Amino acid sequence: MSNLFSDNPDLAAQLDIVDLHDVVRLMENDFQANDSDDFVFPAPSSLDDAMEFFAASLDLLGDISSNVIAPHRQNVDREGTQLEDGVVTYAEGTRLAVDALSESGFMGAMLPRAYGGAGVPATIYMMMIELVSRADASMMTLFGYQDVGELIARFGTDEQRQEFLPGLASGEKIGSIVLSEPGAGSDLQAIKVKAFEDENGQWRLNGTKHFISNGCGDVLMVLARSEPKISNIFGLSLFVCPKSDAVKVIRVEDKMGLHGSPTCELFFDDAPVQLVGKRKAGLTSYVLENLAQARFSVAAQALGIAEEAYQRALEYAGDRIQFGTKIIDFPAVRELLDKMSLAITSSRALLYDSIIWLDRKVQISEAIAHGRVAEDDVPAMKARQREAAKYSNLLSPLVKYVITEQAQQVCIDAQQVFGGLGFIRDTGMEQLVRDVRITTIYEGASQVQVSASLKYIMSDTLADLFDASEALPCPDGCDDIRSMIIENRRLYEQYRDTVSAKDSPQLAEAAARDLADIYSQVFGAWAQLRRVNGDAGRRAALRRYVVEAQAFATGRLNALQNGSYDSWLNESDT
Ligand SMILES: Cc1cc2nc3c(=O)[nH]c(=O)nc-3n(C[C@H](O)[C@H](O)[C@H](O)COP(=O)(O)OP(=O)(O)OC[C@H]3O[C@@H](n4cnc5c(N)ncnc54)[C@H](O)[C@@H]3O)c2cc1C
């Protein structure tokens, strides 16, 4: 029987490569974590025990993804979701998938064990999102929105944890993140939905939100304006809103892809809600923290879709005969497939070497907040937390941008390998192209991600990581690759210095995409070098990656130096 995890050695290998030791130790309080017979999942007794649990969970999820979710993908796409009398109905395949994931405890994979979750780190959760999204991208908004529960677990009260987490962890309740409004998409500062306290001190919401995935869900996390006189980000607070008659689904969007996931317009008619965390800190302390993980989740979703597209194209190219030859033997087709394969393995290395920094940041702050760090160790731990925050602040938008854009190209190339059949619905290739399209848009569009990365790239945020990589012994047979990665870093520095010398914020924004590509390719190359592990195929692929990266960086540097972006220099800049 096929299994999307064990049949994918590159994904399975991430478990051996990414060092989860410190993260798991922190989560499990050095394996002194409280256990209870009431827990659905027992606490691990050691790192090996934890790693075995992660591997077994991923294997089971690979089986469910392959044999329960994936077979319904096309029917879910055709059936879509229906809105009738304010009630949203999901496709049958979606309901079966949620049941299967709930029965095995996956709907609470990253929620605390004390509330019925499995308590896995974000790194493992991303692998899970990759698997589920490969089976059906539209399932990601159901399975991959566990951050609703995570927000309550981290920032809610004990009462809120008791009220909401068990239902979310069991899959009985569906969560939804409710930020966007018609006038507030990328710019959440413009949010207008009003939060007010009535005469009894009950918080209520009034106004319209749109583009809300599973807005028909049971537990809505809503960002709303609690301070009418403060029009900036400090006027926003976070609320948890249980499903009620005062939350109306007005419409479900008719959209290009992700048909299994209802995208809802909601009207809050003085709906009763509870404040989560501190008033006025909704965006700054909670939603921005949540967005860092959400961006990685969308990157994992895009990667899963791209993997499916590539595997389908590879199989087809090996079967299809034209001019008496398998099309895979035409260099033009082979080259396309090689490029797709490289995009996927490089994206995977980038994703899992990045998300680990978010895991470290979150787990250190949780350990300090819950008194699990000895007083003498707190200053050193805080320094490590700041370091991890510095890296994840850059890597979250950067990785989301790079992986989703590449995944989109992989899906188009895979469709191309199918020729005319790629355009025919029955093959399912056009669905993958439609489904992947949203990933460069939601949870922050690519342009916004690039812009958010710019200041961190200009200040060479990853310099210490690059220095550390350069100081490591080089794997056998990779000396030339290592030298090229170091040269590519010099090209980044030249590009950055040229941008700085132009002394124009406008020009820097226009050139930000080049900078994001060049910088991520240096980080991505080191991540892949760690994964070569004596494998000649990986070595050859990485050599191609760094050669291409060098050609790209050199070309863009020439263009910059020759004035490609100089039209951005306005009169006051010159
Ligand atoms: C299928 C789907 C599901 C969704 N699910 C959810 C959900 O569950 N919860 C939720 O809250 N929202 C959700 N959204 C909303 C989504 O997050 C927004 O659509 C997205 O953030 C972009 O906002 P916008 O559509 O208003 O576009 P705009 O903000 O109007 O952007 C339009 C264009 O301008 C560019 N742009 C905007 N600002 C800048 C800038 N500062 N610098 C450079 N370029 C910029 C963007 O990159 C984009 O290309 C969903 C949307 C869709 C389509």
The ligand as an SDF file (V2000), in Angstrom:
LIG
                    3D

 53 58  0  0  0  0  0  0  0  0999 V2000
   -8.9600   31.4550   -0.6490 C   0  0  0  0  0  0  0  0  0  0  0  0
   -8.6220   32.4710    0.3930 C   0  0  0  0  0  0  0  0  0  0  0  0
   -8.5860   32.1000    1.7230 C   0  0  0  0  0  0  0  0  0  0  0  0
   -8.3090   33.0440    2.7100 C   0  0  0  0  0  0  0  0  0  0  0  0
   -8.3520   32.6790    4.0310 N   0  0  0  0  0  0  0  0  0  0  0  0
   -8.2410   33.6470    4.9840 C   0  0  0  0  0  0  0  0  0  0  0  0
   -8.4780   33.3370    6.3660 C   0  0  0  0  0  0  0  0  0  0  0  0
   -8.7390   32.1890    6.7310 O   0  0  0  0  0  0  0  0  0  0  0  0
   -8.4180   34.3390    7.2760 N   0  0  0  0  0  0  0  0  0  0  0  0
   -8.1410   35.6270    6.9170 C   0  0  0  0  0  0  0  0  0  0  0  0
   -8.1190   36.4900    7.7860 O   0  0  0  0  0  0  0  0  0  0  0  0
   -7.8900   35.9470    5.6150 N   0  0  0  0  0  0  0  0  0  0  0  0
   -7.9420   34.9990    4.6460 C   0  0  0  0  0  0  0  0  0  0  0  0
   -7.7400   35.3200    3.3230 N   0  0  0  0  0  0  0  0  0  0  0  0
   -7.3670   36.6780    2.9700 C   0  0  0  0  0  0  0  0  0  0  0  0
   -5.9050   36.7890    2.5070 C   0  0  0  0  0  0  0  0  0  0  0  0
   -5.0360   36.6340    3.5900 O   0  0  0  0  0  0  0  0  0  0  0  0
   -5.7440   38.1360    1.7750 C   0  0  0  0  0  0  0  0  0  0  0  0
   -6.4460   38.0120    0.5520 O   0  0  0  0  0  0  0  0  0  0  0  0
   -4.2920   38.4920    1.5280 C   0  0  0  0  0  0  0  0  0  0  0  0
   -3.6520   38.8150    2.7370 O   0  0  0  0  0  0  0  0  0  0  0  0
   -4.1430   39.6740    0.5690 C   0  0  0  0  0  0  0  0  0  0  0  0
   -4.9980   40.7280    0.9220 O   0  0  0  0  0  0  0  0  0  0  0  0
   -5.9470   41.3900   -0.1880 P   0  0  0  0  0  0  0  0  0  0  0  0
   -6.6640   40.2990   -0.8900 O   0  0  0  0  0  0  0  0  0  0  0  0
   -6.7640   42.4380    0.4440 O   0  0  0  0  0  0  0  0  0  0  0  0
   -4.9520   42.0350   -1.2320 O   0  0  0  0  0  0  0  0  0  0  0  0
   -4.2290   43.5220   -1.1390 P   0  0  0  0  0  0  0  0  0  0  0  0
   -3.7910   43.7070    0.2540 O   0  0  0  0  0  0  0  0  0  0  0  0
   -5.2220   44.4880   -1.6970 O   0  0  0  0  0  0  0  0  0  0  0  0
   -3.0350   43.3170   -2.0950 O   0  0  0  0  0  0  0  0  0  0  0  0
   -3.1360   43.4480   -3.5200 C   0  0  0  0  0  0  0  0  0  0  0  0
   -1.7260   43.4230   -4.1200 C   0  0  0  0  0  0  0  0  0  0  0  0
   -0.9480   44.5190   -3.5970 O   0  0  0  0  0  0  0  0  0  0  0  0
    0.2680   44.0380   -3.0510 C   0  0  0  0  0  0  0  0  0  0  0  0
    0.5970   44.8000   -1.8440 N   0  0  0  0  0  0  0  0  0  0  0  0
   -0.2350   45.1690   -0.8380 C   0  0  0  0  0  0  0  0  0  0  0  0
    0.4480   45.8290    0.1050 N   0  0  0  0  0  0  0  0  0  0  0  0
    1.7340   45.8760   -0.2930 C   0  0  0  0  0  0  0  0  0  0  0  0
    2.9430   46.4170    0.2560 C   0  0  0  0  0  0  0  0  0  0  0  0
    2.9750   47.0400    1.4390 N   0  0  0  0  0  0  0  0  0  0  0  0
    4.0990   46.2690   -0.4360 N   0  0  0  0  0  0  0  0  0  0  0  0
    4.1030   45.6250   -1.6250 C   0  0  0  0  0  0  0  0  0  0  0  0
    2.9890   45.0980   -2.1980 N   0  0  0  0  0  0  0  0  0  0  0  0
    1.8300   45.2150   -1.5420 C   0  0  0  0  0  0  0  0  0  0  0  0
    0.0030   42.5650   -2.7080 C   0  0  0  0  0  0  0  0  0  0  0  0
    1.1990   41.8130   -2.7620 O   0  0  0  0  0  0  0  0  0  0  0  0
   -0.9610   42.1390   -3.7940 C   0  0  0  0  0  0  0  0  0  0  0  0
   -0.2340   41.7320   -4.9260 O   0  0  0  0  0  0  0  0  0  0  0  0
   -8.0060   34.3830    2.3310 C   0  0  0  0  0  0  0  0  0  0  0  0
   -8.0230   34.7450    0.9800 C   0  0  0  0  0  0  0  0  0  0  0  0
   -8.3510   33.8190    0.0230 C   0  0  0  0  0  0  0  0  0  0  0  0
   -8.4130   34.2550   -1.4160 C   0  0  0  0  0  0  0  0  0  0  0  0
  1  2  1  0
  2  3  1  0
  2 52  2  0
  3  4  2  0
  4  5  1  0
  4 50  1  0
  5  6  2  0
  6  7  1  0
  6 13  1  0
  7  8  2  0
  7  9  1  0
  9 10  1  0
 10 11  2  0
 10 12  1  0
 12 13  2  0
 13 14  1  0
 14 15  1  0
 14 50  1  0
 15 16  1  0
 16 17  1  0
 16 18  1  0
 18 19  1  0
 18 20  1  0
 20 21  1  0
 20 22  1  0
 22 23  1  0
 23 24  1  0
 24 25  2  0
 24 26  1  0
 24 27  1  0
 27 28  1  0
 28 29  2  0
 28 30  1  0
 28 31  1  0
 31 32  1  0
 32 33  1  0
 33 34  1  0
 33 48  1  0
 34 35  1  0
 35 36  1  0
 35 46  1  0
 36 37  1  0
 36 45  1  0
 37 38  2  0
 38 39  1  0
 39 40  1  0
 39 45  2  0
 40 41  1  0
 40 42  2  0
 42 43  1  0
 43 44  2  0
 44 45  1  0
 46 47  1  0
 46 48  1  0
 48 49  1  0
 50 51  2  0
 51 52  1  0
 52 53  1  0
M  END
$$$$
